[in-house]
Amino acid sequence: MTLSPPTAHTHRSTALFVFVAAITAIGAAAVLAVRGGVPLLPFSCLPFFPALSLGTSQLTHTTVPTLEKRPFPSDTSANTMAAAAPLLKTLVVPPASGAAPTASVIFAHGLGDSGAGWIDVARMLSERPRLRHVRFVLPNAPVQPVTLNMGMKMPSWFDITSLEDVSHAEDEAGLLRSSEAIKALVHAEHASSPSSIPYERIVVGGFSQGGAISYLAGLSSYAQEKRPLAGIMALSTWCPLRKHVSAWFQAHEKQAEAAAAQSAPLPVFIAHGTADPVVRFSFGERSAELLKEGLGLGGFRQISDGAHKGQHTGVKFEKYRGMPHSACPEEIEHMGLWLENVIAE
């Protein structure tokens, strides 16, 4: 199966069919979107490609044979909520260099998918000359009922009740629980032996549902825990729990002003297709505006002075005309360029 510009929209899941509930005047009906005769599972992203071609380069799929569950570090005082639960099962793509990693990317999949759905993208990114030192960690969501899908059980980071307004009736407990699970993986990367990864060299990111919890994990690490990560990647998603996030940053700003300290950098990469029928483009656009203006992160830029001179910070928002709830080669290239700015060797 080939992924070719300008858009790539197919998805083949492994022993899983995702049905999306659509509320109509006559009741709930299961909807499976079809594009060009190929089934599209709306909440998931890239296929589990046997082979994936981008321009002149080709990546052959290699199955990662085992799930990895790392022991949690002994010092868990920084995040007792994350430490209370066992670590998520993950698929790991080691550095292409063959050496110990010096940076990590933790990337969470969308509803109904698994970490395996992003192995090809992780391996492709890891082969970039300036990212060969990066370890990619792909966690698997727990299986649980999803209200939108008529209560059917499937891999899901939290419950969803509506696509019309993603901020309506948010599953606050599920969102926070999964964001803490992502932060537990961050702490495990930091404590891994012998290659402990500094927090400021760890990126969290995700697609759709996975992007939503990555927003919370990265923003709370920065504003609440004063432990800035290398950055946040948010693909075809939205920033949930906006009131919580705004409150975190208001408190953070007051503390920074009192200490007269320069804020640490927080680079964020946001990408969204303009034809997304699942998570509307406007949701991604509003999320970018919230981070830029509401949280004061501003646009993506390189810091010119002070303790963080030379580092990047702020929000980079990329939009892809005609792309639905999916990903495309151009987006993956932009991901790579952004990662090279924030965690290059």
Secondary structure, 3 states (H helix, E strand, C coil): CCCCCCCECCCCCCCCCCCEEEEECCEEEEECEEECCEEECCCCCCCCCCEEEECCEEEECCCCCCCECCCCCCCCCCCHHHHCCCCCCEEEECCCCCCCCCEEEEEECCCCCCHHHHHHHHHHHHCCHHHCCEEEEEECCCEEEEHHHCCEEEECCCCCCCCCCCCCCCCHHHHHHHHHHHHHHHHHHHHCCCCCCCHHHEEEEEECHHHHHHHHHHHHHHHCCCCCCCEEEEECCCCCCHHHHHHHHHHHHHHHHHHCCCCCCCEEEEEEECCCCCCCHHHHHHHHHHHHHHCCCCECEECCCCCCCCCEEEEEEEEECCCCCCECHHHHHHHHHHHHHHHCC
